[in-house]
C-alpha cells in the first residue's frame, strides 16, 4: 500500500526533524565540553577517555540496534526508544564526578547507537517510498542542527546560563521535539499502514564480500571526514604556520562545503546514479586532499582552503550514497546498520591512525592516508555498486554473488 502524498510529506518532515534534533543534541554536547571539563577538572586525558567511551559503547550498541529494528521496525524503534536517547543527555549534564561521568557517557553512547541506526535505516525506507534519492538532505539537516546548537550554546553562555543548565534544557526540549517529529513516521515498504511489526517482506540476503566492501567504503568515507575534523586546523597552524585567527577557518570551510553539498546531493545522485556518484565524490575528495598536501610547498593557506572545500564537497555524498544503495538493494536494517558501524569505526580509528603516522613522520604524510582512501573510493565504489545492485532474489543468491566476486 502506497501512502498518499500528504502522508509522505508529513513522514519526510518528521525524518528531517529527527535528524536535525539528533544533530542539535550532538552539537550541544560538543559545545558544552569545555564547561564540563572546567566543572569537573578533567584534563585532556580523562576528557579523551570519556569521548572514547561514548564512541565505543555507541559502536557496540549499533549491532543490537540493527537487530532490534529488524524485529520491531525502525518506526517503532524511533517512536519508543528515540525520545529517551535524547533524554539521556541529562546523565553527563548532571554527573557530579569523573567516575559518574564515565557511567553517564556509557549511557549516552547507548542512546547515540540506537538513534543513529534507527534514523539512517528509516530514511532509507522512506526513500524507497519516494522512489528517488532523498537521503542526503537528511544528513544535511543533521549538520545544520549541530551548527545551530553551537550558536545557541554560545548565546546562552553569553546570557549567563551555565553549561550544565544549557545541557539540561537541551535534553528536556529535544526529548519532546524528537517525540513530536517521529509521530508521522511510516512502516517499512511492504507492510500495510498500521500493520504489525517485523521485517519488511522485500529484504534480501547480500553477499558477505559485498557487505565487506560496503563496510570498507563506509569506514574510508568517515576516516576521510575525520582527517578534516581533527587535523585541518592543526595542519594550518603547524604546517602552514597560519595565525590564530586564520587556522580555525580550515575546518569551517570544509564543514560548510560538506553541509551545502549534502543538501544538494540528492539531485546529483539522481542524475549520476550511485556508482558514478561515488566515482565523482572520491575523485573530488582526492583532488581536495592533494591540494591540501601541496599547500605547504606552493600555495599556503588559500590553496589549503580550496582543497578543504573540494574535499568537503566530495565527502558529503559518499555516506548517503552507501545508505541509499543498501536500501535500494533490499538490505535489512542490520545491513544498513553496517554502514553506521563502519562510520563509527572510521571516526574512532581515523584520528589515531593519522596521529601515529604524523608522529613518526610529519602531518603531511599522515594526511596521505585519507587522500589514498579517497582514491580507493573512486575506484572501488562503482565496482561495489554494480555488485550490490544486481538485485539478488530473496535469501537465494548470497553465495552465488560471493562466488562471482571471487571469480
PALUM-632762 format. One line per 10 residues: number of its first residue (from 0); for each residue z, x, y of C-alpha. Coordinates in nm, 4 decimals. Example, Ala and Ser with C-alpha at 12.3 -4.5 7.8 and 13.67 -1.06 7.14 Angstrom:
<nodes>
0> 0.7800,1.2300,-0.4500 | 0.7140,1.3670,-0.1060;
</nodes>
This chain:
<nodes>
0> 0.0000,0.0000,0.0000 | -0.1097,0.1473,0.3342 | 0.1243,0.0766,0.6272 | -0.0195,-0.0900,0.9367 | -0.0935,0.1318,1.2422 | 0.2228,0.0237,1.4267 | 0.4423,0.1185,1.1299 | 0.2656,0.4539,1.1011 | 0.3136,0.5273,1.4716 | 0.6839,0.4438,1.4525;
10> 0.7228,0.6713,1.1500 | 0.5385,0.9531,1.3258 | 0.7575,0.9203,1.6361 | 1.0574,0.9305,1.4038 | 0.9431,1.2594,1.2494 | 0.8757,1.4041,1.5953 | 1.2299,1.3068,1.6910 | 1.3825,1.4537,1.3757 | 1.2057,1.7887,1.4256 | 1.2962,1.8027,1.7952;
20> 1.6603,1.7142,1.7232 | 1.6873,1.9770,1.4498 | 1.5304,2.2382,1.6770 | 1.7711,2.1367,1.9524 | 2.0717,2.1880,1.7238 | 1.9443,2.5292,1.6133 | 1.8739,2.6265,1.9736 | 2.2189,2.5109,2.0865 | 2.3829,2.7200,1.8147 | 2.1826,3.0278,1.9151;
30> 2.2601,2.9741,2.2836 | 2.6324,2.9351,2.2107 | 2.6627,3.2542,2.0035 | 2.7801,3.4714,2.2953 | 3.0572,3.2193,2.3700 | 3.1626,3.2051,2.0031 | 3.1624,3.5847,1.9919 | 3.3772,3.6077,2.3039 | 3.6194,3.3326,2.1962 | 3.6903,3.4845,1.8546;
40> 3.6385,3.8519,1.9433 | 3.3883,3.9010,1.6613 | 3.1830,4.2065,1.7491 | 2.8345,4.2866,1.6220 | 2.9228,4.3453,1.2555 | 3.1245,4.0268,1.1992 | 2.8789,3.8176,1.4001 | 2.5972,3.9597,1.1887 | 2.7891,3.8627,0.8752 | 2.8175,3.5032,0.9990;
50> 2.4450,3.4814,1.0729 | 2.3550,3.6363,0.7387 | 2.5798,3.3888,0.5554 | 2.4071,3.0932,0.7214 | 2.0680,3.2246,0.6128 | 2.1726,3.2992,0.2550 | 2.3514,2.9661,0.1993 | 2.0610,2.7799,0.3586 | 1.8179,2.9608,0.1307 | 2.0142,2.8724,-0.1836;
60> 2.0537,2.5115,-0.0692 | 1.6784,2.4683,-0.0345 | 1.6343,2.4892,-0.4114 | 1.8706,2.1962,-0.4600 | 1.7237,2.0057,-0.1648 | 1.3742,2.0074,-0.3147 | 1.5017,1.8781,-0.6485 | 1.7070,1.6088,-0.4791 | 1.4126,1.4986,-0.2644 | 1.2038,1.4607,-0.5806;
70> 1.4708,1.2317,-0.7232 | 1.5639,1.0132,-0.4274 | 1.2600,1.0679,-0.1926 | 1.2567,1.2598,0.1327 | 1.3100,0.9395,0.3318 | 1.6434,0.8716,0.1631 | 1.7457,1.2354,0.1858 | 1.6854,1.2403,0.5622 | 1.8426,0.9000,0.6226 | 2.1554,0.9557,0.4145;
80> 2.2157,1.3295,0.4415 | 2.0235,1.4293,0.7537 | 2.2687,1.2975,1.0174 | 2.5585,1.4802,0.8515 | 2.3607,1.8054,0.8643 | 2.3681,1.7761,1.2436 | 2.7352,1.6839,1.2487 | 2.8353,1.9984,1.0571 | 2.7678,2.1984,1.3733 | 3.1207,2.0869,1.4626;
90> 3.2527,2.3247,1.1973 | 3.1508,2.6538,1.3649 | 3.2172,2.4976,1.7067 | 3.5835,2.4316,1.6260 | 3.6574,2.7284,1.3970 | 3.9795,2.8961,1.5193 | 3.9331,3.2321,1.3481 | 3.6758,3.4600,1.1867 | 3.7824,3.3516,0.8367 | 3.7402,2.9823,0.9123;
100> 3.4150,3.0600,1.0945 | 3.2786,3.2081,0.7712 | 3.3608,2.8874,0.5829 | 3.2130,2.6830,0.8679 | 2.8992,2.8959,0.8651 | 2.8541,2.8277,0.4942 | 2.8825,2.4522,0.5559 | 2.6341,2.4800,0.8420 | 2.3960,2.6742,0.6149 | 2.4037,2.3891,0.3624;
110> 2.3021,2.1498,0.6397 | 2.0201,2.3763,0.7536 | 1.8817,2.3981,0.3985 | 1.8795,2.0225,0.3387 | 1.7328,1.9185,0.6705 | 1.4571,2.1831,0.6733 | 1.3299,2.0895,0.3286 | 1.3610,1.7170,0.3971 | 1.1747,1.7260,0.7279 | 0.8919,1.9506,0.6125;
120> 0.8361,1.7598,0.2890 | 0.8415,1.4269,0.4705 | 0.5975,1.5477,0.7365 | 0.3526,1.6326,0.4581 | 0.3960,1.2870,0.3046 | 0.3249,1.1243,0.6405 | 0.0163,1.3406,0.6809 | -0.1130,1.2025,0.3520 | -0.0875,0.8524,0.5009 | -0.2820,0.9602,0.8087;
130> -0.5430,1.1496,0.6041 | -0.5842,1.4055,0.8807 | -0.3805,1.7075,0.9969 | -0.0637,1.6178,1.1910 | 0.1981,1.8635,1.0593 | 0.1510,2.1475,1.3079 | 0.2522,1.9367,1.6090 | 0.5864,1.8560,1.4424 | 0.6643,2.2277,1.4322 | 0.5703,2.2476,1.7995;
140> 0.8313,1.9819,1.8792 | 1.0898,2.1817,1.6837 | 1.0211,2.4756,1.9146 | 1.0407,2.2514,2.2218 | 1.3766,2.1181,2.1035 | 1.5120,2.4709,2.0733 | 1.3872,2.5660,2.4195 | 1.5429,2.2525,2.5699 | 1.8767,2.3331,2.4049 | 1.8794,2.6777,2.5587;
150> 1.8073,2.5376,2.9038 | 2.0706,2.2610,2.8788 | 2.3306,2.5019,2.7426 | 2.2718,2.7283,3.0395 | 2.3090,2.4343,3.2777 | 2.6240,2.3142,3.1022 | 2.7868,2.6549,3.1143 | 2.6929,2.6876,3.4812 | 2.8587,2.3490,3.5427 | 3.1840,2.4746,3.3914;
160> 3.1605,2.3311,3.0390 | 3.2774,2.5786,2.7745 | 3.0586,2.6874,2.4849 | 3.2899,2.5125,2.2403 | 3.2604,2.1866,2.4328 | 2.8809,2.2179,2.4505 | 2.8539,2.2656,2.0737 | 3.0804,1.9688,2.0030 | 2.8803,1.7423,2.2368 | 2.5560,1.8626,2.0766;
170> 2.6838,1.7929,1.7238 | 2.8004,1.4396,1.8015 | 2.4958,1.3426,2.0091 | 2.2457,1.4944,1.7652 | 2.4022,1.3098,1.4718 | 2.3397,0.9749,1.6415 | 1.9917,1.0741,1.7608 | 1.8858,1.2018,1.4188 | 2.0091,0.8818,1.2513 | 1.8109,0.6747,1.5028;
180> 1.4849,0.8641,1.4584 | 1.4962,0.8600,1.0772 | 1.5277,0.4802,1.0549 | 1.1491,0.4093,1.0599 | 1.0558,0.6776,0.8034 | 0.8262,0.5693,0.5197 | 0.8486,0.6075,0.1419 | 0.6125,0.8579,-0.0212 | 0.2458,0.7596,-0.0627 | 0.2080,0.5815,-0.3941;
190> 0.5279,0.3777,-0.3521 | 0.5437,0.0299,-0.2070 | 0.7207,-0.0082,0.1243 | 1.0850,-0.0676,0.0470 | 1.0379,0.0366,-0.3144 | 1.2848,0.2218,-0.5305 | 1.3450,0.5934,-0.5230 | 1.1808,0.8568,-0.7334 | 0.8923,1.0970,-0.7024 | 0.5561,0.9665,-0.5812;
200> 0.3089,0.8863,-0.8531 | 0.0405,1.1275,-0.7297 | 0.2258,1.4562,-0.7740 | 0.0571,1.7195,-0.9870 | 0.1554,2.0430,-1.1537 | 0.0410,2.3509,-0.9672 | -0.0133,2.6781,-1.1485 | 0.2543,2.9453,-1.1317 | 0.0194,3.2081,-0.9898 | -0.0933,2.9780,-0.7111;
210> 0.2703,2.8949,-0.6316 | 0.3482,3.2681,-0.6257 | 0.0587,3.3287,-0.3870 | 0.1793,3.0476,-0.1608 | 0.5276,3.1994,-0.1632 | 0.3963,3.5402,-0.0575 | 0.1820,3.3847,0.2163 | 0.4824,3.1924,0.3495 | 0.7030,3.4998,0.3319 | 0.4383,3.7031,0.5120;
220> 0.3932,3.4428,0.7841 | 0.7632,3.4309,0.8622 | 0.8038,3.8091,0.8407 | 0.5251,3.8444,1.0982 | 0.7148,3.5988,1.3177 | 1.0428,3.7835,1.2696 | 0.8698,4.1015,1.3836 | 0.8324,3.9388,1.7240 | 1.1672,3.7581,1.7283 | 1.3727,4.0660,1.6546;
230> 1.1608,4.3568,1.7745 | 0.9219,4.2533,2.0554 | 1.1740,4.3089,2.3340 | 1.3105,4.6259,2.1727 | 0.9550,4.7619,2.1412 | 0.9028,4.7025,2.5131 | 1.2315,4.8716,2.6022 | 1.2258,5.1655,2.3604 | 0.8584,5.2458,2.3070 | 0.7087,5.1291,2.6373;
240> 1.0225,5.2069,2.8422 | 0.9909,4.8789,3.0316 | 1.2715,4.7947,3.2713 | 1.5364,4.5328,3.2007 | 1.3506,4.2597,3.3906 | 1.0185,4.3033,3.2063 | 1.1245,4.3850,2.8489 | 1.2552,4.0333,2.7600 | 0.9195,3.8798,2.8554 | 0.7562,4.0240,2.5423;
250> 0.9162,3.7676,2.3126 | 0.8844,3.4986,2.5781 | 0.5037,3.5227,2.5911 | 0.4918,3.5262,2.2094 | 0.7104,3.2143,2.1826 | 0.5149,3.0270,2.4496 | 0.1826,3.1044,2.2808 | 0.3187,3.0019,1.9419 | 0.4534,2.6718,2.0738 | 0.1295,2.5828,2.2540;
260> -0.0854,2.6574,1.9512 | 0.1466,2.4657,1.7195 | 0.0993,2.1623,1.9421 | -0.2792,2.2190,1.9332 | -0.3020,2.3367,1.5741 | -0.3808,2.0048,1.4035 | -0.7304,1.9539,1.5511 | -0.8025,2.3232,1.4905 | -0.7210,2.2881,1.1210 | -0.9109,1.9600,1.1014;
270> -1.2217,2.1397,1.2246 | -1.1849,2.4630,1.0270 | -1.0173,2.3483,0.7060 | -0.7146,2.5285,0.5590 | -0.8983,2.8336,0.4246 | -1.0821,2.9222,0.7431 | -0.7752,2.8329,0.9493 | -0.5736,3.0977,0.7618 | -0.8599,3.3469,0.7994 | -0.8675,3.2896,1.1750;
280> -0.4881,3.2870,1.2084 | -0.4375,3.6057,1.0083 | -0.7154,3.7818,1.1958 | -0.5764,3.6772,1.5343 | -0.2260,3.7918,1.4392 | -0.3593,4.1234,1.3061 | -0.5573,4.1892,1.6263 | -0.2490,4.0994,1.8292 | -0.0273,4.3420,1.6416 | -0.2970,4.6093,1.6701;
290> -0.2862,4.5680,2.0482 | 0.0943,4.5958,2.0440 | 0.0768,4.9117,1.8333 | -0.1832,5.0623,2.0668 | 0.0054,4.9719,2.3827 | 0.2349,5.2717,2.3629 | -0.0604,5.5090,2.3795 | -0.3184,5.3414,2.6007 | -0.2158,5.0213,2.7744 | 0.1511,4.9847,2.8490;
300> 0.3325,4.6542,2.8830 | 0.0291,4.4441,2.9825 | -0.1572,4.5300,2.6628 | 0.1581,4.4618,2.4609 | 0.1939,4.1173,2.6207 | -0.1703,4.0441,2.5390 | -0.1021,4.1451,2.1808 | 0.2071,3.9252,2.1531 | 0.0130,3.6294,2.2937 | -0.2608,3.6804,2.0330;
310> -0.0052,3.7272,1.7541 | 0.1851,3.4139,1.8578 | -0.1364,3.2126,1.8716 | -0.2261,3.3209,1.5192 | 0.1136,3.2878,1.3559 | 0.1546,2.9366,1.4998 | -0.0657,2.7656,1.2431 | -0.0001,2.9689,0.9286 | 0.3123,2.7930,0.8018 | 0.1977,2.4380,0.8967;
320> -0.1281,2.5032,0.7093 | 0.0681,2.6081,0.3983 | 0.2864,2.2952,0.4100 | -0.0144,2.0686,0.4609 | -0.2192,2.2317,0.1871 | 0.0651,2.1959,-0.0623 | 0.0856,1.8272,0.0204 | -0.2906,1.7819,0.0069 | -0.2903,1.9364,-0.3392 | -0.0360,1.6733,-0.4513;
330> 0.2587,1.9099,-0.4848 | 0.6100,1.7739,-0.5323 | 0.8924,1.8087,-0.2803 | 1.0150,2.1061,-0.4852 | 0.6757,2.2729,-0.4403 | 0.6837,2.2039,-0.0678 | 1.0404,2.3374,-0.0542 | 0.8998,2.6650,-0.1887 | 0.7351,2.7231,0.1496 | 1.0680,2.6692,0.3264;
340> 1.2334,2.9073,0.0806 | 0.9662,3.1715,0.1359 | 1.0095,3.1330,0.5110 | 1.3841,3.1830,0.4979 | 1.3330,3.4839,0.2717 | 1.0890,3.6344,0.5204 | 1.3225,3.5768,0.8138 | 1.6073,3.7248,0.6102 | 1.4243,4.0364,0.4915 | 1.1950,4.0953,0.7873;
350> 1.4381,4.2397,1.0430 | 1.5974,4.4705,0.7861 | 1.2644,4.5905,0.6434 | 1.1220,4.6736,0.9836 | 1.4527,4.8247,1.0959 | 1.4905,5.0576,0.7989 | 1.1326,5.1799,0.8291 | 1.1758,5.2305,1.2038 | 1.4994,5.4229,1.1432 | 1.3220,5.6664,0.9101;
360> 1.0117,5.6999,1.1294 | 0.9804,5.5031,1.4551 | 0.9413,5.1412,1.5669 | 0.5632,5.1671,1.5954 | 0.5423,5.2495,1.2246 | 0.7893,4.9707,1.1440 | 0.5693,4.7145,1.3187 | 0.2799,4.8152,1.0952 | 0.4460,4.6025,0.8229 | 0.3810,4.2659,0.9922;
370> 0.0386,4.3922,1.1021 | -0.0523,4.4645,0.7396 | 0.0801,4.1244,0.6283 | -0.1418,3.9558,0.8868 | -0.4428,4.1272,0.7306 | -0.3208,4.0149,0.3874 | -0.3022,3.6522,0.5040 | -0.6553,3.6708,0.6479 | -0.7875,3.7967,0.3124 | -0.5699,3.6185,0.0546;
380> -0.5203,3.2913,0.2449 | -0.8716,3.1492,0.1963 | -0.8761,3.2524,-0.1719 | -0.5432,3.0822,-0.2360 | -0.6552,2.7660,-0.0556 | -0.9647,2.7416,-0.2769 | -0.7489,2.7735,-0.5888 | -0.4818,2.5330,-0.4649 | -0.7172,2.2567,-0.3548 | -0.9154,2.2338,-0.6761;
390> -0.7111,1.9170,-0.7273 | -0.5932,1.9569,-1.0899 | -0.5220,1.6424,-1.2877 | -0.1526,1.5479,-1.3145 | 0.0541,1.7731,-1.5446 | -0.2532,1.8877,-1.7367 | -0.4166,2.1875,-1.5768 | -0.1486,2.4275,-1.4591 | -0.2019,2.6658,-1.7484 | -0.5809,2.6396,-1.7162;
400> -0.5520,2.7228,-1.3446 | -0.3410,3.0291,-1.4201 | -0.5965,3.1433,-1.6759 | -0.8749,3.1068,-1.4189 | -0.6782,3.3096,-1.1649 | -0.6152,3.5868,-1.4167 | -0.9820,3.5932,-1.5050;
</nodes>
